[in-house]
Amino acid sequence: MRECWFGLNQAFRRKLDNLALTTVQYTVLRTICESCPDNLNQQEIARSITTHKNNLTPIIKRLAELNYIELRSNPCDKREKKILINAKGKKVYREAKSIALTLQTDLLRDFTDKEKQLISNYLERCNNQMEDISRLISREIS
């Protein structure tokens, strides 16, 4: 599974080269887009992609420098910044998503619909297990 993940990530990274977007930046843009109309803060994005808020800081900064996102103060809490994707960010996200879907189609081309469903089910189970493990680790740390 690890080799498959690294291979897929590497292939996606190479395909994104023309967009000057990293796979992690794509994941952040996807998370922001999928949260609409809710505006997320950095902590919420970090939780969604299972990373630490501090790991996200340089990614958010770079996406803002690229003019893909905007940071706005929360009217209820001026210390908190809400992160919104702008028109330029939506455009690059749509282009990257099209690349991702094409890669997915290419990867699964030789699988039957039943096999695709089985793969999806297995990965969903793995994801659920990871969420359970993550919750246990969080409790141990607390």
DSSP file with accessible surface (Angstrom, degrees, kcal/mol):
  #  RESIDUE AA STRUCTURE BP1 BP2  ACC     N-H-->O    O-->H-N    N-H-->O    O-->H-N    TCO  KAPPA ALPHA  PHI   PSI    X-CA   Y-CA   Z-CA
    1    1 A M     >        0   0  157      0, 0.0     4,-2.6     0, 0.0     5,-0.2   0.000 360.0 360.0 360.0 -40.8    0.0    0.0    0.0
    2    2 A R  H  >  +     0   0  182      1,-0.2     4,-2.7     2,-0.2     5,-0.2   0.922 360.0  48.2 -61.0 -45.4    2.9    2.3    0.9
    3    3 A E  H  > S+     0   0  169      1,-0.2     4,-2.6     2,-0.2    -1,-0.2   0.897 111.3  50.7 -63.2 -40.4    4.5    1.8   -2.5
    4    4 A C  H  > S+     0   0   83      2,-0.2     4,-2.7     1,-0.2     5,-0.2   0.930 111.0  48.9 -62.4 -45.0    1.3    2.4   -4.3
    5    5 A W  H  X S+     0   0  147     -4,-2.6     4,-2.8     2,-0.2     5,-0.2   0.941 113.3  46.1 -61.1 -47.9    0.7    5.7   -2.3
    6    6 A F  H  X S+     0   0  102     -4,-2.7     4,-2.6     1,-0.2    -1,-0.2   0.910 113.9  49.1 -63.1 -41.4    4.2    7.0   -3.1
    7    7 A G  H  X S+     0   0   34     -4,-2.6     4,-2.5    -5,-0.2    -1,-0.2   0.924 113.2  46.3 -63.6 -43.6    3.9    6.0   -6.7
    8    8 A L  H  X S+     0   0   61     -4,-2.7     4,-2.7     2,-0.2     5,-0.2   0.927 113.3  49.1 -64.7 -43.8    0.6    7.7   -7.1
    9    9 A N  H  X S+     0   0   33     -4,-2.8     4,-2.7    -5,-0.2    -2,-0.2   0.914 111.8  49.2 -62.6 -42.5    1.8   10.8   -5.2
   10   10 A Q  H  X S+     0   0   93     -4,-2.6     4,-2.3    -5,-0.2    -2,-0.2   0.926 111.9  48.2 -63.9 -44.3    4.9   11.0   -7.4
   11   11 A A  H  X S+     0   0   21     -4,-2.5     4,-2.1     2,-0.2    -2,-0.2   0.926 113.7  46.9 -62.4 -43.8    2.8   10.6  -10.6
   12   12 A F  H  X S+     0   0   22     -4,-2.7     4,-1.8     1,-0.2    -2,-0.2   0.920 109.9  53.7 -64.6 -42.1    0.4   13.3   -9.5
   13   13 A R  H  X S+     0   0  107     -4,-2.7     4,-0.6    -5,-0.2    -1,-0.2   0.926 109.6  47.9 -58.4 -45.1    3.3   15.6   -8.5
   14   14 A R  H >< S+     0   0  146     -4,-2.3     3,-0.9     1,-0.2     4,-0.3   0.898 110.8  51.0 -64.2 -39.5    4.8   15.3  -12.0
   15   15 A K  H 3< S+     0   0   98     -4,-2.1     3,-0.5     1,-0.2    -1,-0.2   0.788 107.5  53.9 -69.3 -26.1    1.5   16.0  -13.6
   16   16 A L  H >X>S+     0   0    0     -4,-1.8     3,-1.9     1,-0.2     5,-1.0   0.575  80.6  95.3 -83.0  -8.8    1.0   19.1  -11.5
   17   17 A D  G X<5S+     0   0  109     -3,-0.9     3,-1.3    -4,-0.6    -1,-0.2   0.855  79.3  56.5 -51.1 -40.6    4.4   20.6  -12.5
   18   18 A N  G 345S+     0   0  158     -3,-0.5    -1,-0.3    -4,-0.3    -2,-0.1   0.729 107.7  48.8 -66.6 -21.3    2.8   22.7  -15.3
   19   19 A L  G <45S-     0   0   25     -3,-1.9    -1,-0.3     2,-0.2    -2,-0.2   0.490 103.9-129.1 -93.4  -5.4    0.5   24.3  -12.7
   20   20 A A  T <<5 +     0   0   68     -3,-1.3     2,-0.4    -4,-0.6    -3,-0.2   0.938  67.2 129.2  53.1  47.6    3.3   25.1  -10.3
   21   21 A L      < -     0   0    7     -5,-1.0    -1,-0.2    -8,-0.2    -2,-0.2  -0.995  52.1-138.7-132.9 136.9    1.2   23.5   -7.6
   22   22 A T     >  -     0   0   66     -2,-0.4     4,-2.4    -3,-0.1     5,-0.2  -0.525  27.0-112.3 -90.1 165.2    2.3   20.8   -5.1
   23   23 A T  H  > S+     0   0   15      1,-0.2     4,-2.2     2,-0.2     5,-0.1   0.884 119.5  50.4 -64.0 -36.3    0.2   17.9   -4.1
   24   24 A V  H  > S+     0   0   63      2,-0.2     4,-2.3     1,-0.2    -1,-0.2   0.914 109.0  50.7 -69.2 -40.9   -0.2   19.3   -0.6
   25   25 A Q  H  > S+     0   0   16      1,-0.2     4,-2.7     2,-0.2    -2,-0.2   0.914 109.7  51.7 -61.9 -39.8   -1.2   22.7   -1.9
   26   26 A Y  H  X S+     0   0   15     -4,-2.4     4,-3.1     1,-0.2     5,-0.2   0.930 107.9  51.8 -59.9 -44.7   -3.8   20.9   -4.1
   27   27 A T  H  X S+     0   0   38     -4,-2.2     4,-2.5     1,-0.2    -2,-0.2   0.904 110.5  48.2 -60.6 -40.8   -5.1   19.0   -1.0
   28   28 A V  H  X S+     0   0    0     -4,-2.3     4,-2.5     2,-0.2    -1,-0.2   0.945 112.7  47.5 -66.1 -46.0   -5.5   22.3    0.9
   29   29 A L  H  X S+     0   0    0     -4,-2.7     4,-2.8     1,-0.2    -2,-0.2   0.917 112.4  50.4 -61.2 -41.4   -7.3   24.0   -2.0
   30   30 A R  H  X S+     0   0   78     -4,-3.1     4,-2.9     1,-0.2    -1,-0.2   0.929 109.8  50.4 -61.4 -43.9   -9.6   20.9   -2.4
   31   31 A T  H  X S+     0   0    7     -4,-2.5     4,-1.0    -5,-0.2    -2,-0.2   0.919 112.1  47.0 -61.4 -43.5  -10.3   21.0    1.4
   32   32 A I  H >X S+     0   0    3     -4,-2.5     3,-0.6     1,-0.2     4,-0.5   0.939 114.3  47.3 -64.6 -45.7  -11.2   24.7    1.2
   33   33 A C  H >< S+     0   0   29     -4,-2.8     3,-1.1     1,-0.2    -2,-0.2   0.911 111.1  50.7 -61.8 -43.6  -13.4   24.2   -1.9
   34   34 A E  H 3< S+     0   0  126     -4,-2.9    -1,-0.2     1,-0.2    -2,-0.2   0.689 104.6  58.7 -70.9 -16.7  -15.2   21.2   -0.5
   35   35 A S  H X< S+     0   0   21     -4,-1.0     3,-2.1    -3,-0.6    -1,-0.2   0.602  87.7 160.2 -85.9 -12.6  -16.0   23.1    2.7
   36   36 A C  T <<  +     0   0   67     -3,-1.1     3,-0.1    -4,-0.5    -3,-0.0  -0.250  58.4  26.0 -56.5 137.7  -17.9   25.9    0.8
   37   37 A P  T 3  S+     0   0  117      0, 0.0    -1,-0.4     0, 0.0     2,-0.2  -0.989 112.2  79.5 -89.8   2.4  -19.9   27.8    1.9
   38   38 A D  S <  S-     0   0  112     -3,-2.1     2,-0.6    -4,-0.1    -3,-0.1  -0.482  74.1-139.2 -69.2 138.4  -18.2   27.4    5.3
   39   39 A N        -     0   0   72     -2,-0.2     2,-0.2    -3,-0.1    45,-0.1  -0.888  21.7-149.8 -99.2 122.7  -15.0   29.4    5.6
   40   40 A L  E     -A   83   0A  24     43,-0.8    43,-3.3    -2,-0.6     2,-0.2  -0.579   3.0-141.5 -92.2 154.9  -12.3   27.4    7.4
   41   41 A N  E  >  -A   82   0A  22     41,-0.2     4,-2.1    -2,-0.2     5,-0.2  -0.552  38.3 -95.0-100.8 177.6   -9.5   28.5    9.6
   42   42 A Q  H  > S+     0   0   40     39,-0.5     4,-2.7     1,-0.2     5,-0.2   0.888 123.7  53.2 -62.9 -38.5   -6.0   27.0    9.6
   43   43 A Q  H  > S+     0   0   79      1,-0.2     4,-2.4     2,-0.2    -1,-0.2   0.913 109.0  49.3 -63.4 -41.2   -6.8   24.7   12.5
   44   44 A E  H  > S+     0   0   60      2,-0.2     4,-2.1     1,-0.2    -1,-0.2   0.898 112.0  47.8 -67.6 -39.4   -9.9   23.3   10.8
   45   45 A I  H  X S+     0   0    0     -4,-2.1     4,-2.1     2,-0.2    -2,-0.2   0.938 111.3  51.5 -65.1 -44.7   -8.0   22.7    7.6
   46   46 A A  H  <>S+     0   0    0     -4,-2.7     5,-2.5     1,-0.2     4,-0.3   0.921 110.9  47.8 -58.0 -44.9   -5.2   21.0    9.5
   47   47 A R  H ><5S+     0   0  157     -4,-2.4     3,-1.0     1,-0.2    -1,-0.2   0.916 109.9  53.3 -62.8 -41.2   -7.7   18.7   11.2
   48   48 A S  H 3<5S+     0   0   77     -4,-2.1    -1,-0.2     1,-0.3    -2,-0.2   0.851 116.7  36.4 -64.8 -35.2   -9.3   17.9    7.9
   49   49 A I  T 3<5S-     0   0   32     -4,-2.1    -1,-0.3    -5,-0.1    -2,-0.2   0.250 113.5-116.9-103.7  14.3   -6.1   16.8    6.3
   50   50 A T  T < 5S+     0   0  123     -3,-1.0     2,-0.3    -4,-0.3    -3,-0.2   0.926  73.5 113.8  51.0  58.5   -4.7   15.2    9.5
   51   51 A T  S   <S-     0   0   53     -5,-2.5     2,-0.3    -6,-0.1    -1,-0.2  -0.851  70.6 -88.3-137.9 178.5   -1.7   17.5   10.0
   52   52 A H    >>  -     0   0  106     -2,-0.3     4,-1.0     1,-0.1     3,-1.0  -0.696  31.4-121.7 -93.0 145.6   -0.7   20.0   12.6
   53   53 A K  H >> S+     0   0   89     -2,-0.3     4,-0.9     1,-0.3     3,-0.8   0.868 112.9  55.3 -51.2 -41.3   -1.6   23.7   12.2
   54   54 A N  H 34 S+     0   0  104      1,-0.3     3,-0.3     2,-0.2    -1,-0.3   0.816 102.0  56.5 -67.3 -29.9    2.0   24.7   12.3
   55   55 A N  H <4 S+     0   0   98     -3,-1.0     4,-0.4     1,-0.2    -1,-0.3   0.762 106.1  52.9 -68.6 -24.7    2.9   22.4    9.4
   56   56 A L  H <X S+     0   0    1     -4,-1.0     4,-2.9    -3,-0.8     3,-0.3   0.711  85.8  85.7 -83.4 -20.5    0.2   24.2    7.4
   57   57 A T  H  X S+     0   0   65     -4,-0.9     4,-2.6    -3,-0.3     5,-0.2   0.898  91.7  43.0 -53.6 -51.5    1.6   27.7    8.0
   58   58 A P  H  > S+     0   0   82      0, 0.0     4,-2.3     0, 0.0    -1,-0.2   0.861 114.6  52.2 -67.6 -27.8    4.1   27.8    5.1
   59   59 A I  H  > S+     0   0   35     -4,-0.4     4,-2.6    -3,-0.3    -2,-0.2   0.938 111.6  45.1 -70.1 -46.3    1.6   26.1    2.7
   60   60 A I  H  X S+     0   0    5     -4,-2.9     4,-2.2     2,-0.2     5,-0.2   0.927 113.1  51.8 -62.0 -43.1   -1.1   28.7    3.5
   61   61 A K  H  X S+     0   0  135     -4,-2.6     4,-2.4    -5,-0.3    -2,-0.2   0.927 111.3  47.0 -60.2 -44.1    1.5   31.5    3.2
   62   62 A R  H  X S+     0   0  111     -4,-2.3     4,-2.2     1,-0.2    -1,-0.2   0.910 110.0  52.0 -67.0 -41.6    2.6   30.2   -0.2
   63   63 A L  H  <>S+     0   0    0     -4,-2.6     5,-2.7     1,-0.2     6,-0.8   0.879 111.0  48.8 -62.6 -35.4   -1.0   29.8   -1.5
   64   64 A A  H ><5S+     0   0   37     -4,-2.2     3,-1.3     3,-0.2    -2,-0.2   0.906 109.7  51.7 -68.9 -41.2   -1.6   33.4   -0.4
   65   65 A E  H 3<5S+     0   0  116     -4,-2.4    -2,-0.2     1,-0.3    -1,-0.2   0.857 108.0  52.1 -62.2 -35.6    1.6   34.6   -2.2
   66   66 A L  T 3<5S-     0   0   28     -4,-2.2    -1,-0.3    -5,-0.2    -2,-0.2   0.507 115.5-122.1 -76.1  -5.0    0.4   32.8   -5.3
   67   67 A N  T < 5S+     0   0   86     -3,-1.3    22,-0.3    -5,-0.2    21,-0.2   0.859  78.9 121.3  62.9  40.5   -2.9   34.7   -5.0
   68   68 A Y  S   <S+     0   0   20     -5,-2.7    18,-1.9    20,-0.2     2,-0.3   0.639  73.3  28.3 -98.8 -23.7   -5.0   31.5   -4.8
   69   69 A I  E     -B   85   0A   4     -6,-0.8     2,-0.4    16,-0.2    16,-0.2  -0.909  65.9-144.5-134.6 163.4   -6.5   32.2   -1.3
   70   70 A E  E     -B   84   0A  69     14,-2.9    14,-2.8    -2,-0.3     2,-0.5  -0.974  11.0-142.6-128.2 143.7   -7.4   35.2    0.8
   71   71 A L  E     -B   83   0A  81     -2,-0.4     2,-0.4    12,-0.2    12,-0.2  -0.932  22.9-177.6-106.4 125.4   -7.1   35.5    4.6
   72   72 A R  E     -B   82   0A 131     10,-2.8    10,-4.0    -2,-0.5     2,-0.1  -0.976  29.1-111.9-126.2 141.2   -9.9   37.4    6.3
   73   73 A S  E     -B   81   0A  53     -2,-0.4     8,-0.2     8,-0.2     5,-0.2  -0.417  33.8-115.7 -68.0 139.7  -10.3   38.3    9.9
   74   74 A N  E >   -B   77   0A  24      6,-2.5     3,-0.8     3,-0.8     6,-0.2  -0.652  17.7-142.0 -72.9 124.2  -13.2   36.5   11.6
   75   75 A P  T 3  S+     0   0  105      0, 0.0     3,-0.3     0, 0.0    -1,-0.2   0.808 102.0  48.8 -60.6 -25.8  -15.7   39.3   12.6
   76   76 A C  T 3  S+     0   0  120      1,-0.3     2,-0.3     2,-0.0    -2,-0.0   0.700 127.2  21.5 -85.3 -21.9  -16.4   37.4   15.9
   77   77 A D  E X   - B   0  74A  52     -3,-0.8     3,-1.7     3,-0.2    -3,-0.8  -0.782  64.6-164.2-149.9  98.0  -12.7   36.9   16.7
   78   78 A K  E 3  S+     0   0A 144      1,-0.3    -1,-0.1    -2,-0.3    -2,-0.0   0.715  88.6  63.5 -60.9 -20.8  -10.2   39.2   15.1
   79   79 A R  E 3  S+     0   0A 213     -6,-0.1     2,-0.3    -5,-0.0    -1,-0.3   0.792  91.1  79.5 -73.4 -25.9   -7.3   36.9   16.1
   80   80 A E  E <   -     0   0A  41     -3,-1.7    -6,-2.5    -6,-0.2     2,-0.5  -0.651  69.0-151.8 -88.5 136.7   -8.7   34.1   13.8
   81   81 A K  E     - B   0  73A 101     -2,-0.3   -39,-0.5    -8,-0.2     2,-0.3  -0.932   5.4-148.7-107.5 126.7   -8.2   34.2   10.1
   82   82 A K  E     -AB  41  72A  39    -10,-4.0   -10,-2.8    -2,-0.5     2,-0.6  -0.743  15.1-139.0 -89.1 142.3  -10.7   32.6    7.8
   83   83 A I  E     -AB  40  71A   2    -43,-3.3   -43,-0.8    -2,-0.3     2,-0.4  -0.915  22.9-179.0-111.5 121.1   -9.2   31.2    4.6
   84   84 A L  E     - B   0  70A  28    -14,-2.8   -14,-2.9    -2,-0.6     2,-0.4  -0.935  24.7-129.8-120.6 142.0  -11.2   31.6    1.4
   85   85 A I  E     - B   0  69A  16     -2,-0.4   -16,-0.2   -16,-0.2     2,-0.1  -0.724  27.8-152.3 -87.5 136.2  -10.3   30.5   -2.1
   86   86 A N     >  -     0   0   18    -18,-1.9     4,-2.7    -2,-0.4     5,-0.2  -0.382  34.2 -86.2-100.3-175.7  -10.5   33.2   -4.7
   87   87 A A  H  > S+     0   0   80      1,-0.2     4,-2.3     2,-0.2     5,-0.2   0.903 128.2  48.9 -60.3 -43.1  -11.3   33.0   -8.5
   88   88 A K  H  > S+     0   0  108    -21,-0.2     4,-2.2     1,-0.2    -1,-0.2   0.919 112.8  48.6 -64.2 -40.9   -7.7   32.4   -9.4
   89   89 A G  H  > S+     0   0    0    -22,-0.3     4,-2.5   -21,-0.3    -2,-0.2   0.895 110.1  51.2 -64.6 -40.6   -7.4   29.6   -6.8
   90   90 A K  H  X S+     0   0   91     -4,-2.7     4,-2.6     2,-0.2    -1,-0.2   0.899 109.3  51.7 -63.9 -38.9  -10.7   28.0   -8.0
   91   91 A K  H  X S+     0   0  116     -4,-2.3     4,-2.1     2,-0.2    -2,-0.2   0.953 112.9  42.6 -63.3 -49.4   -9.4   28.0  -11.6
   92   92 A V  H  X S+     0   0    9     -4,-2.2     4,-2.6     1,-0.2    -1,-0.2   0.885 113.3  54.3 -67.1 -34.6   -6.1   26.3  -10.7
   93   93 A Y  H  X S+     0   0   15     -4,-2.5     4,-3.0    -5,-0.2     5,-0.2   0.935 107.8  49.1 -62.5 -46.2   -8.0   23.9   -8.4
   94   94 A R  H  X S+     0   0  150     -4,-2.6     4,-2.1     2,-0.2    -2,-0.2   0.906 112.2  48.8 -60.7 -41.0  -10.3   22.9  -11.2
   95   95 A E  H  X S+     0   0   72     -4,-2.1     4,-1.8     2,-0.2    -1,-0.2   0.930 114.1  45.3 -63.5 -44.6   -7.4   22.3  -13.5
   96   96 A A  H  X S+     0   0    0     -4,-2.6     4,-2.6     2,-0.2    -2,-0.2   0.889 110.8  53.6 -67.0 -38.6   -5.6   20.2  -10.9
   97   97 A K  H  X S+     0   0   86     -4,-3.0     4,-2.8     2,-0.2     5,-0.2   0.903 106.5  52.6 -63.9 -38.8   -8.8   18.3  -10.1
   98   98 A S  H  X S+     0   0   70     -4,-2.1     4,-2.2    -5,-0.2    -1,-0.2   0.917 110.1  48.4 -62.3 -41.0   -9.1   17.4  -13.8
   99   99 A I  H  X S+     0   0   40     -4,-1.8     4,-2.6     2,-0.2    -2,-0.2   0.923 111.5  50.3 -63.2 -44.3   -5.6   16.1  -13.8
  100  100 A A  H  X S+     0   0   22     -4,-2.6     4,-2.5     1,-0.2    -2,-0.2   0.916 111.2  47.9 -62.0 -43.0   -6.3   14.1  -10.6
  101  101 A L  H  X S+     0   0   84     -4,-2.8     4,-2.6     2,-0.2    -1,-0.2   0.886 111.4  50.5 -68.0 -36.7   -9.4   12.6  -12.1
  102  102 A T  H  X S+     0   0   68     -4,-2.2     4,-2.8    -5,-0.2    -2,-0.2   0.927 111.1  49.0 -65.3 -42.6   -7.6   11.7  -15.3
  103  103 A L  H  X S+     0   0   22     -4,-2.6     4,-2.8     1,-0.2    -2,-0.2   0.922 111.3  49.8 -61.7 -43.1   -4.9   10.0  -13.3
  104  104 A Q  H  X S+     0   0  107     -4,-2.5     4,-2.2     2,-0.2    -2,-0.2   0.924 111.1  49.0 -61.6 -44.7   -7.4    8.1  -11.3
  105  105 A T  H  X S+     0   0   94     -4,-2.6     4,-0.6     1,-0.2    -2,-0.2   0.929 112.8  47.6 -60.8 -45.5   -9.2    7.0  -14.5
  106  106 A D  H >< S+     0   0   61     -4,-2.8     3,-0.8     1,-0.2     4,-0.3   0.911 111.8  50.5 -61.6 -42.6   -5.9    5.9  -16.0
  107  107 A L  H 3< S+     0   0   87     -4,-2.8     3,-0.3     1,-0.2    -1,-0.2   0.888 118.1  37.3 -63.5 -38.9   -4.9    4.0  -12.8
  108  108 A L  H >< S+     0   0   33     -4,-2.2     3,-2.1    -5,-0.2    -1,-0.2   0.354  83.0 110.3 -98.3   7.5   -8.2    2.1  -12.6
  109  109 A R  T << S+     0   0  159     -3,-0.8    -1,-0.2    -4,-0.6    -2,-0.1   0.843  80.0  45.8 -53.2 -40.2   -8.6    1.5  -16.4
  110  110 A D  T 3  S+     0   0  148     -3,-0.3     2,-0.3    -4,-0.3    -1,-0.3   0.384  95.0  95.9 -90.6   6.9   -8.0   -2.2  -16.2
  111  111 A F  S <  S-     0   0   80     -3,-2.1     2,-0.1     1,-0.1    -3,-0.0  -0.759  72.8-125.5 -97.5 143.7  -10.2   -2.8  -13.2
  112  112 A T     >  -     0   0   77     -2,-0.3     4,-2.7     1,-0.1     5,-0.2  -0.339  31.2-105.3 -74.8 166.0  -13.8   -4.0  -13.4
  113  113 A D  H  > S+     0   0  131      1,-0.2     4,-2.2     2,-0.2     5,-0.2   0.896 123.9  52.4 -59.2 -38.7  -16.6   -1.9  -11.7
  114  114 A K  H  > S+     0   0  157      2,-0.2     4,-2.3     1,-0.2    -1,-0.2   0.920 109.8  47.8 -64.3 -43.2  -16.8   -4.6   -9.0
  115  115 A E  H  > S+     0   0   84      1,-0.2     4,-2.8     2,-0.2    -2,-0.2   0.904 110.0  52.8 -65.0 -39.8  -13.0   -4.4   -8.4
  116  116 A K  H  X S+     0   0   75     -4,-2.7     4,-2.5     1,-0.2    -1,-0.2   0.913 110.0  48.6 -60.6 -41.7  -13.1   -0.6   -8.3
  117  117 A Q  H  X S+     0   0  108     -4,-2.2     4,-2.6     2,-0.2    -2,-0.2   0.903 110.7  50.5 -65.7 -41.1  -15.9   -0.9   -5.6
  118  118 A L  H  X S+     0   0   66     -4,-2.3     4,-2.8     2,-0.2    -2,-0.2   0.930 110.7  48.9 -61.9 -45.3  -13.9   -3.4   -3.7
  119  119 A I  H  X S+     0   0   53     -4,-2.8     4,-2.7     1,-0.2     5,-0.2   0.941 112.0  49.4 -59.0 -46.4  -10.8   -1.2   -3.7
  120  120 A S  H  X S+     0   0   60     -4,-2.5     4,-2.4     1,-0.2    -2,-0.2   0.919 111.6  48.7 -59.8 -43.7  -12.9    1.8   -2.6
  121  121 A N  H  X S+     0   0   63     -4,-2.6     4,-2.3     2,-0.2    -1,-0.2   0.912 111.7  49.1 -63.2 -43.8  -14.4   -0.3    0.2
  122  122 A Y  H  X S+     0   0  126     -4,-2.8     4,-2.4     1,-0.2    -2,-0.2   0.925 112.4  47.6 -62.7 -43.7  -11.0   -1.5    1.4
  123  123 A L  H  X S+     0   0   94     -4,-2.7     4,-2.7     2,-0.2    -1,-0.2   0.883 109.9  53.0 -67.4 -35.7   -9.6    2.0    1.4
  124  124 A E  H  X S+     0   0  111     -4,-2.4     4,-2.6    -5,-0.2    -1,-0.2   0.920 109.5  49.0 -63.5 -42.3  -12.6    3.3    3.3
  125  125 A R  H  X S+     0   0  167     -4,-2.3     4,-2.4     2,-0.2    -2,-0.2   0.911 110.9  50.2 -62.8 -43.1  -12.0    0.6    5.9
  126  126 A C  H  X S+     0   0   50     -4,-2.4     4,-2.5     2,-0.2    -2,-0.2   0.927 110.7  50.0 -59.2 -44.5   -8.4    1.6    6.1
  127  127 A N  H  X S+     0   0   87     -4,-2.7     4,-2.4     1,-0.2    -2,-0.2   0.919 109.9  49.9 -62.2 -42.8   -9.3    5.2    6.5
  128  128 A N  H  X S+     0   0   66     -4,-2.6     4,-2.3     1,-0.2    -1,-0.2   0.906 110.4  50.4 -61.8 -41.5  -11.8    4.4    9.3
  129  129 A Q  H  X S+     0   0  114     -4,-2.4     4,-2.7     2,-0.2    -1,-0.2   0.906 109.3  51.6 -62.2 -41.4   -9.1    2.4   11.1
  130  130 A M  H  X S+     0   0  114     -4,-2.5     4,-2.9     2,-0.2    -2,-0.2   0.901 108.9  50.5 -63.5 -39.3   -6.7    5.3   10.8
  131  131 A E  H  X S+     0   0   84     -4,-2.4     4,-2.3     2,-0.2    -1,-0.2   0.920 111.3  48.5 -63.7 -41.7   -9.3    7.6   12.3
  132  132 A D  H  X S+     0   0   68     -4,-2.3     4,-2.2     2,-0.2    -2,-0.2   0.926 113.2  47.3 -63.0 -45.0   -9.8    5.2   15.2
  133  133 A I  H  X S+     0   0   74     -4,-2.7     4,-2.6     1,-0.2    -2,-0.2   0.923 110.6  52.5 -62.1 -43.4   -6.1    4.9   15.7
  134  134 A S  H  X S+     0   0   59     -4,-2.9     4,-2.5     1,-0.2    -1,-0.2   0.907 108.9  49.6 -60.7 -42.3   -5.7    8.7   15.6
  135  135 A R  H  X S+     0   0  118     -4,-2.3     4,-2.2     2,-0.2    -1,-0.2   0.915 110.9  50.1 -63.8 -41.3   -8.4    9.1   18.2
  136  136 A L  H  X S+     0   0   90     -4,-2.2     4,-2.1     2,-0.2    -2,-0.2   0.925 111.3  48.2 -63.2 -43.0   -6.7    6.6   20.5
  137  137 A I  H  X S+     0   0   79     -4,-2.6     4,-2.3     1,-0.2     5,-0.2   0.919 109.6  53.3 -63.4 -41.6   -3.4    8.3   20.1
  138  138 A S  H  X S+     0   0   63     -4,-2.5     4,-1.9     1,-0.2    -1,-0.2   0.905 109.3  48.5 -60.4 -40.3   -5.0   11.7   20.8
  139  139 A R  H  < S+     0   0  163     -4,-2.2    -1,-0.2     1,-0.2    -2,-0.2   0.890 110.4  51.6 -66.4 -39.6   -6.5   10.3   24.1
  140  140 A E  H  < S+     0   0  152     -4,-2.1    -2,-0.2     1,-0.2    -1,-0.2   0.880 111.3  47.2 -64.9 -35.9   -3.1    8.8   25.1
  141  141 A I  H  <        0   0  137     -4,-2.3    -1,-0.2    -5,-0.2    -2,-0.2   0.866 360.0 360.0 -73.4 -35.3   -1.4   12.2   24.5
  142  142 A S     <        0   0  132     -4,-1.9    -3,-0.0    -5,-0.2    -4,-0.0   0.023 360.0 360.0 -67.4 360.0   -4.0   14.1   26.5
